[in-house]
Amino acid sequence: MEGARMWDRRRIIGGDLAKAVLQDLQRLPKHNLDVEDMNPTVHVERNPLQEKHHSLEEAEAIAAHLKSSLEDVVVELFSKAKESLVAAGNTPAATDEPLRARWVEAYFPFTSPSWELEVFWQGDWLEILGCGIVKQELPINAGVPDKVGWAFGVGLERVAMLLFGITDIRLFWSQDRRFLEQFSNNKPIKQFVPFSRYPACYKDVAFWLRSTSSSAGGGLRSNSFDFHENDIMEVVRNVAGDSVEDVKLVDEFSHPVTARKSLCYRINYRSLERTLRNEEVNEIHEMVRKQLVDQYGVELR
């Protein structure tokens, strides 16, 4: 699911875009969410300002409106999630903790600066959505060059997994009646009751990200700021398809001398239909490793 909020410079009285955006910000609902936001709105390398199109004041105003709007969404969403846990009689200690969120710098091809919003939920930080200030080339190419604003994207499946406590995204495409019969438009939100599945097979893939001194070479990205976790998710999905249940970052390291960054992801191979043989998992995993090198120029460890 995607959404956007745009302003038209031609319709702003006095032409002060930053002032108009901040006035709209004051009309948004207020919340008491505990938010961490340690980075500046823009960074010349990590999160650059679109200097040809926006002033710093305009970018800061749009970013403030974006963050406040999406924080309101998080408050509503996680309040519903907590209600579903309580209704199901599942009240872990984490549900009594105050709701916390944090903004993390990110890279997306159609926004700059860009961020991800993460929420601390049941003992772990969860990425909920990605967003940013729309790259002005998009409205220009669409014939509305005076439109300026922000956009966001969130996977509806991710929201449903949160609300219903579903741990395997592939179930949304399953025709298994044990899954489908647990949900109805006429019933309130309730926690998903897992059913038995085939055994898991875990494989790790560790690699150095590209840098100007990398020996891997040949990748599409220039440095660690350009590598996004979604990249490995896309590779795994394209290579392994429905044979993978989840992918998790288990280790992260930066070399103290070269500052090169190393990541290690754990891939959980598990079929919804049968037990996977170790030989076929090894073959798929090797294809994932090769694709990471070919497509992103990482150096395997």
Residue, then its C-alpha position, 0 to 999 in steps of 0.5 A: m500500500e502506498g500513499a502521498r501528501m502533496w502541496d501545490r506551490r501555485r496555491i500557497i498564499g505568499g509562496d511560503l511553502a515551509k510556512a504552509v506545511l508547518q501550519d498543516l502540521q499544527r492541525l494533525p492529531k497529537h500523540n504521546l509516542d516515544v520517538e527516537d530521531m537522532n539524525p539530521t533531516v538531510h545528510v550530504e552523503r547518506n540522505p541528500l537534500q534535493e537542492k535544485h528543488h527544495s530549500l532546507e527549510e522546506a525539506e525540514a517542514i515536509a519531513a516534520h509533517l511526514k513523520s508526525s502523520l505516520e507516527d499517528v498511523v503507528v499509534e493507531l495500528f499498534s493500539k489495535a494490535k495490543e487490543s487483539l493480544v489482550a482479547a486473546g488472553n495473550t498478555p506478555a510483559a512487552t505489551d505493558e511497555p510504553l510504545r516506542a518508535r525510531w526513525v532510521e535513514a534509508y535509501f529509496p529510488f524515488t525519494s530523498p531524503s528517505w527514512e524507515l520507521e521502526v517500532f519496538w514491539q514484544g522485545d524487538w525492533l520491527e520495520i513498519l514502513g519506508c517513506g521520504i520526500v518525493k524526488q521532484e523529477l516525478p511530478i515534473n515528468a508527470g506534468v505537475p512540476d509545482k507539486v511538492g510532497w512526501a510519500f510512503g509505502v507499507g506492505l499490507e501483509r506486514v500489517a496483517m502479520l502484526l495484527f494477527g500474530i502471523t509469522d510466515i508471510r507465505l500463508f497469505w497465498s496459501q489455500d490451506r483451510r486451517f489458515l483461511e477459516q481462522f479469519s472473517n470479515n464479520k469477526p473482530i481481530k484475533q490472534f492466529v493459531p499456528f498449525s504444524r508444518y514441515p521442518a526448517c533448514y537454516k543457512d547463513v550467508a555472510f559478506w562484505l559490502r562493496s567499497t571503493s577498495s572492494s575486491a568483489g567489483g562489478g556490482l550495481r551499488s557504489n557503497s554501503f549506504d546504497f545497500h538496503e535489506n530489501d535487496i537481499m530479500e529480493v534476491v532470496r525471493n527471486v531465487a528461492g521463491d516460496s521455499v524460504e520462510d524468513v530472512k533475518l540479520v544475525d550479525e553486523f560488523s565494521h572493520p576498524v581500519t578499512a571501515r568496510k561493513s560486513l553483514c550475516y543473514r540467516i535464511n530459513y528454508r521451509s516448504l509449506e508442502r513437503t520436507l526439503r532435502n538438504e541437498e536441494v537447499n544447498e543448491i538453492h543457497e549457492m544460487v542465492r550467494k552467487q546472485l548476491v555477488d553478481q547483482y550487488g558486487v558483495e564479497l562472500r566470507 
